[in-house]
Amino acid sequence: MSTITSKDGTEIFYKDWGKGQAVVFSHGWPLNADAWDGQMLFLANQGYRTIAHDRRGHGRSGQPSDGNDMDTYADDLAALIEKLDLKDIIMIGHSTGGGEVAHYIGRHGTARVAKVVLIGAVPPLMLKTVSNPGGLPLEVFDGIRAGVAADRSQFFKDLSAPFYGANRPDAKVSQGLRDGFWLQGMQGGIKAEFECIKQFSEVDYTEDLKKIDVPTLIVHGDDDQIVPIAASALLSAKIVKNAVLKIYPGAPHGLASTHQDQLNADLLAFIRS
Protein backbone atom coordinates (compact mmCIF):
# COMPACT_ATOMS: atom_id res chain seq x y z
CA MET A 1 0.00 0.00 0.00
CA SER A 2 1.15 3.54 -0.74
CA THR A 3 1.44 5.72 2.35
CA ILE A 4 3.09 8.88 3.59
CA THR A 5 3.95 9.66 7.18
CA SER A 6 2.48 12.87 8.58
CA LYS A 7 4.39 15.15 10.93
CA ASP A 8 2.97 13.37 14.01
CA GLY A 9 3.87 9.95 12.64
CA THR A 10 0.43 8.95 11.37
CA GLU A 11 0.43 6.81 8.23
CA ILE A 12 -1.81 8.27 5.52
CA PHE A 13 -2.90 5.86 2.80
CA TYR A 14 -3.38 7.08 -0.77
CA LYS A 15 -4.15 5.79 -4.25
CA ASP A 16 -2.24 7.18 -7.23
CA TRP A 17 -3.40 6.19 -10.70
CA GLY A 18 -2.46 7.35 -14.18
CA LYS A 19 -0.18 10.03 -15.54
CA GLY A 20 -0.61 13.67 -16.49
CA GLN A 21 -1.97 16.69 -14.65
CA ALA A 22 -2.82 15.66 -11.08
CA VAL A 23 -6.39 15.60 -9.79
CA VAL A 24 -6.46 15.30 -6.00
CA PHE A 25 -9.64 14.11 -4.26
CA SER A 26 -10.80 14.61 -0.66
CA HIS A 27 -13.63 12.33 0.51
CA GLY A 28 -16.67 12.87 2.69
CA TRP A 29 -17.54 11.46 6.11
CA PRO A 30 -17.46 8.60 7.09
CA LEU A 31 -16.05 7.33 3.81
CA ASN A 32 -12.59 6.91 2.31
CA ALA A 33 -10.81 7.25 -1.03
CA ASP A 34 -12.92 4.45 -2.52
CA ALA A 35 -15.85 6.88 -2.66
CA TRP A 36 -14.05 8.45 -5.65
CA ASP A 37 -13.50 5.26 -7.65
CA GLY A 38 -15.94 6.28 -10.39
CA GLN A 39 -14.22 9.62 -10.92
CA MET A 40 -10.65 8.35 -10.50
CA LEU A 41 -11.07 5.55 -13.02
CA PHE A 42 -12.74 7.84 -15.54
CA LEU A 43 -10.21 10.68 -15.31
CA ALA A 44 -7.22 8.31 -15.25
CA ASN A 45 -8.51 6.90 -18.54
CA GLN A 46 -8.79 10.44 -19.89
CA GLY A 47 -5.08 11.13 -19.37
CA TYR A 48 -4.98 12.52 -15.85
CA ARG A 49 -3.14 11.43 -12.71
CA THR A 50 -5.76 10.77 -10.04
CA ILE A 51 -4.84 10.74 -6.37
CA ALA A 52 -7.05 10.18 -3.33
CA HIS A 53 -6.13 9.62 0.29
CA ASP A 54 -7.93 8.16 3.27
CA ARG A 55 -8.29 10.91 5.87
CA ARG A 56 -6.57 10.03 9.16
CA GLY A 57 -8.75 7.75 11.21
CA HIS A 58 -10.65 6.66 8.09
CA GLY A 59 -10.21 3.73 5.73
CA ARG A 60 -6.68 2.34 5.56
CA SER A 61 -4.91 5.26 7.22
CA GLY A 62 -3.65 5.19 10.78
CA GLN A 63 -6.03 5.73 13.68
CA PRO A 64 -4.24 8.10 16.06
CA SER A 65 -5.97 9.33 19.19
CA ASP A 66 -5.11 12.93 18.39
CA GLY A 67 -5.26 15.17 15.34
CA ASN A 68 -8.85 14.47 14.33
CA ASP A 69 -9.42 18.12 13.47
CA MET A 70 -9.61 20.19 10.30
CA ASP A 71 -6.26 21.94 10.81
CA THR A 72 -4.52 18.56 10.90
CA TYR A 73 -6.59 17.16 8.02
CA ALA A 74 -5.50 20.11 5.87
CA ASP A 75 -1.89 19.69 6.92
CA ASP A 76 -1.99 15.96 6.14
CA LEU A 77 -3.26 16.83 2.67
CA ALA A 78 -0.47 19.37 2.29
CA ALA A 79 2.07 16.74 3.34
CA LEU A 80 0.79 14.39 0.65
CA ILE A 81 0.88 17.08 -2.03
CA GLU A 82 4.39 18.13 -1.04
CA LYS A 83 5.71 14.56 -0.72
CA LEU A 84 4.54 13.80 -4.26
CA ASP A 85 5.67 17.30 -5.36
CA LEU A 86 2.38 17.93 -7.11
CA LYS A 87 1.92 21.18 -9.01
CA ASP A 88 -0.85 22.72 -11.12
CA ILE A 89 -3.33 20.39 -9.42
CA ILE A 90 -7.09 20.15 -9.62
CA MET A 91 -8.45 19.85 -6.06
CA ILE A 92 -11.83 18.14 -5.69
CA GLY A 93 -13.63 17.80 -2.37
CA HIS A 94 -16.96 16.24 -1.44
CA SER A 95 -18.87 17.09 1.73
CA THR A 96 -16.33 17.15 4.61
CA GLY A 97 -13.66 16.88 1.91
CA GLY A 98 -14.89 20.19 0.52
CA GLY A 99 -14.13 21.74 3.88
CA GLU A 100 -10.72 20.06 3.80
CA VAL A 101 -9.95 21.53 0.38
CA ALA A 102 -11.08 25.00 1.45
CA HIS A 103 -9.09 24.81 4.67
CA TYR A 104 -6.02 23.56 2.83
CA ILE A 105 -6.14 26.71 0.72
CA GLY A 106 -6.80 28.84 3.80
CA ARG A 107 -3.66 27.45 5.47
CA HIS A 108 -1.38 26.70 2.51
CA GLY A 109 -2.54 28.91 -0.36
CA THR A 110 -2.95 28.12 -4.05
CA ALA A 111 0.66 28.06 -5.24
CA ARG A 112 0.25 24.40 -6.24
CA VAL A 113 -3.42 24.66 -7.23
CA ALA A 114 -4.85 25.30 -10.70
CA LYS A 115 -8.57 24.75 -10.09
CA VAL A 116 -11.00 23.74 -7.35
CA VAL A 117 -14.22 21.71 -7.36
CA LEU A 118 -16.54 21.56 -4.35
CA ILE A 119 -19.24 18.87 -4.52
CA GLY A 120 -22.02 18.68 -1.93
CA ALA A 121 -19.54 20.51 0.26
CA VAL A 122 -20.09 21.63 3.87
CA PRO A 123 -18.72 25.21 3.58
CA PRO A 124 -19.26 27.86 4.59
CA LEU A 125 -20.83 26.57 7.85
CA MET A 126 -23.34 23.82 8.56
CA LEU A 127 -24.23 24.83 12.12
CA LYS A 128 -27.09 27.22 12.78
CA THR A 129 -25.85 30.33 14.57
CA VAL A 130 -27.01 33.92 15.01
CA SER A 131 -24.98 34.92 11.96
CA ASN A 132 -25.88 31.72 10.06
CA PRO A 133 -29.63 31.32 10.61
CA GLY A 134 -30.05 28.92 7.68
CA GLY A 135 -27.81 26.28 9.22
CA LEU A 136 -28.82 23.11 11.04
CA PRO A 137 -29.34 23.16 14.82
CA LEU A 138 -26.71 21.59 17.08
CA GLU A 139 -29.21 18.91 18.07
CA VAL A 140 -28.93 17.41 14.58
CA PHE A 141 -25.19 16.83 15.01
CA ASP A 142 -25.63 15.65 18.60
CA GLY A 143 -27.98 13.05 17.15
CA ILE A 144 -25.30 11.91 14.69
CA ARG A 145 -22.81 11.61 17.55
CA ALA A 146 -25.30 9.59 19.59
CA GLY A 147 -25.98 7.27 16.65
CA VAL A 148 -22.29 6.65 16.01
CA ALA A 149 -21.54 6.03 19.69
CA ALA A 150 -24.49 3.70 20.27
CA ASP A 151 -24.44 1.48 17.16
CA ARG A 152 -22.47 2.92 14.29
CA SER A 153 -22.96 -0.15 12.10
CA GLN A 154 -26.75 0.25 12.06
CA PHE A 155 -26.42 4.03 11.96
CA PHE A 156 -24.35 3.85 8.76
CA LYS A 157 -26.81 1.38 7.21
CA ASP A 158 -29.65 3.80 7.94
CA LEU A 159 -27.69 6.88 6.86
CA SER A 160 -27.01 5.40 3.44
CA ALA A 161 -30.68 5.92 2.51
CA PRO A 162 -30.83 9.74 2.70
CA PHE A 163 -27.19 9.96 1.61
CA TYR A 164 -28.04 8.49 -1.80
CA GLY A 165 -31.71 9.47 -1.87
CA ALA A 166 -32.83 5.85 -1.57
CA ASN A 167 -35.69 7.04 0.65
CA ARG A 168 -37.28 9.00 -2.20
CA PRO A 169 -40.16 7.61 -4.30
CA ASP A 170 -39.01 5.78 -7.43
CA ALA A 171 -35.37 5.94 -6.32
CA LYS A 172 -33.06 3.57 -8.18
CA VAL A 173 -30.26 3.06 -5.68
CA SER A 174 -28.64 -0.37 -5.59
CA GLN A 175 -28.17 -2.31 -2.40
CA GLY A 176 -24.54 -2.68 -3.40
CA LEU A 177 -24.01 1.09 -3.30
CA ARG A 178 -25.55 1.27 0.15
CA ASP A 179 -23.49 -1.71 1.32
CA GLY A 180 -20.35 0.03 0.06
CA PHE A 181 -21.18 3.09 2.15
CA TRP A 182 -21.54 0.89 5.24
CA LEU A 183 -18.29 -0.94 4.50
CA GLN A 184 -16.29 2.25 4.10
CA GLY A 185 -17.78 3.66 7.28
CA MET A 186 -16.89 0.53 9.25
CA GLN A 187 -13.30 0.58 7.98
CA GLY A 188 -12.70 3.81 9.88
CA GLY A 189 -12.07 4.18 13.59
CA ILE A 190 -14.98 5.17 15.80
CA LYS A 191 -13.00 7.79 17.74
CA ALA A 192 -11.89 9.59 14.60
CA GLU A 193 -15.35 9.40 13.05
CA PHE A 194 -16.98 10.69 16.23
CA GLU A 195 -14.56 13.61 16.52
CA CYS A 196 -14.83 14.45 12.82
CA ILE A 197 -18.52 15.30 13.26
CA LYS A 198 -17.59 18.55 14.99
CA GLN A 199 -15.20 19.39 12.16
CA PHE A 200 -17.79 19.18 9.41
CA SER A 201 -20.53 20.86 11.43
CA GLU A 202 -19.00 23.58 13.60
CA VAL A 203 -15.98 24.82 11.63
CA ASP A 204 -16.62 28.09 9.78
CA TYR A 205 -14.90 28.02 6.37
CA THR A 206 -15.92 31.52 5.28
CA GLU A 207 -12.42 33.01 5.49
CA ASP A 208 -10.98 29.97 3.69
CA LEU A 209 -13.43 30.42 0.82
CA LYS A 210 -12.38 34.05 0.48
CA LYS A 211 -8.80 32.91 -0.17
CA ILE A 212 -9.72 30.75 -3.17
CA ASP A 213 -8.37 32.70 -6.14
CA VAL A 214 -8.40 30.03 -8.84
CA PRO A 215 -11.27 28.89 -11.12
CA THR A 216 -13.83 27.09 -8.96
CA LEU A 217 -16.76 24.83 -9.79
CA ILE A 218 -19.42 24.25 -7.14
CA VAL A 219 -21.74 21.27 -7.70
CA HIS A 220 -24.69 20.46 -5.46
CA GLY A 221 -27.91 18.49 -5.64
CA ASP A 222 -31.06 20.40 -4.81
CA ASP A 223 -32.41 17.34 -2.97
CA ASP A 224 -29.35 16.98 -0.74
CA GLN A 225 -30.74 15.72 2.59
CA ILE A 226 -27.34 15.74 4.32
CA VAL A 227 -25.90 19.15 3.42
CA PRO A 228 -28.87 21.36 2.46
CA ILE A 229 -28.03 23.47 -0.59
CA ALA A 230 -29.40 26.77 0.73
CA ALA A 231 -26.94 26.93 3.62
CA SER A 232 -23.95 25.63 1.67
CA ALA A 233 -23.46 25.84 -2.10
CA LEU A 234 -25.71 28.85 -2.63
CA LEU A 235 -23.74 30.80 -0.03
CA SER A 236 -20.31 29.50 -1.09
CA ALA A 237 -20.98 30.51 -4.70
CA LYS A 238 -21.38 34.09 -3.50
CA ILE A 239 -18.21 34.04 -1.39
CA VAL A 240 -15.75 32.38 -3.80
CA LYS A 241 -14.67 34.85 -6.44
CA ASN A 242 -16.07 34.05 -9.91
CA ALA A 243 -17.26 30.59 -8.88
CA VAL A 244 -19.44 28.62 -11.29
CA LEU A 245 -22.44 26.95 -9.63
CA LYS A 246 -24.02 23.83 -11.12
CA ILE A 247 -27.20 22.57 -9.47
CA TYR A 248 -28.29 18.99 -10.20
CA PRO A 249 -32.10 18.81 -10.01
CA GLY A 250 -33.27 16.04 -7.71
CA ALA A 251 -29.75 14.90 -6.91
CA PRO A 252 -28.85 13.62 -3.42
CA HIS A 253 -25.74 14.15 -1.35
CA GLY A 254 -23.94 11.14 -2.82
CA LEU A 255 -24.29 12.39 -6.39
CA ALA A 256 -20.76 11.31 -7.32
CA SER A 257 -22.24 7.79 -7.37
CA THR A 258 -25.88 8.35 -8.29
CA HIS A 259 -25.05 10.88 -11.03
CA GLN A 260 -21.61 9.51 -11.88
CA ASP A 261 -21.73 9.98 -15.66
CA GLN A 262 -23.10 13.52 -15.42
CA LEU A 263 -20.52 14.54 -12.84
CA ASN A 264 -17.65 12.93 -14.74
CA ALA A 265 -18.60 14.84 -17.89
CA ASP A 266 -18.84 18.10 -15.97
CA LEU A 267 -15.49 17.51 -14.26
CA LEU A 268 -13.75 16.75 -17.53
CA ALA A 269 -15.22 19.83 -19.21
CA PHE A 270 -14.20 22.05 -16.29
CA ILE A 271 -10.67 20.64 -16.10
CA ARG A 272 -10.19 21.11 -19.82
CA SER A 273 -11.68 24.62 -19.88
Secondary structure by P-SEA (a helix, b strand, c coil): cbbbbcccbbbbbbbbbbbcbbbbbbbccccccccaaaaaaaaaaabbbbbbbccccccccccccccccaaaaaaaaaaaaaaacccbbbbbbccaaaaaaaaaaaccccccccbbbbcccccccccccccccccccaaaaaaaaaaaaccaaaaaaaacccccccccccccccaaaaaaaaaaaaaccaaaaaaaccccccccaaaaaaacccbbbbbbbcccccccccccaaaaaacccbbbbbbbccccccccccaaaaaaaaaaaaaac
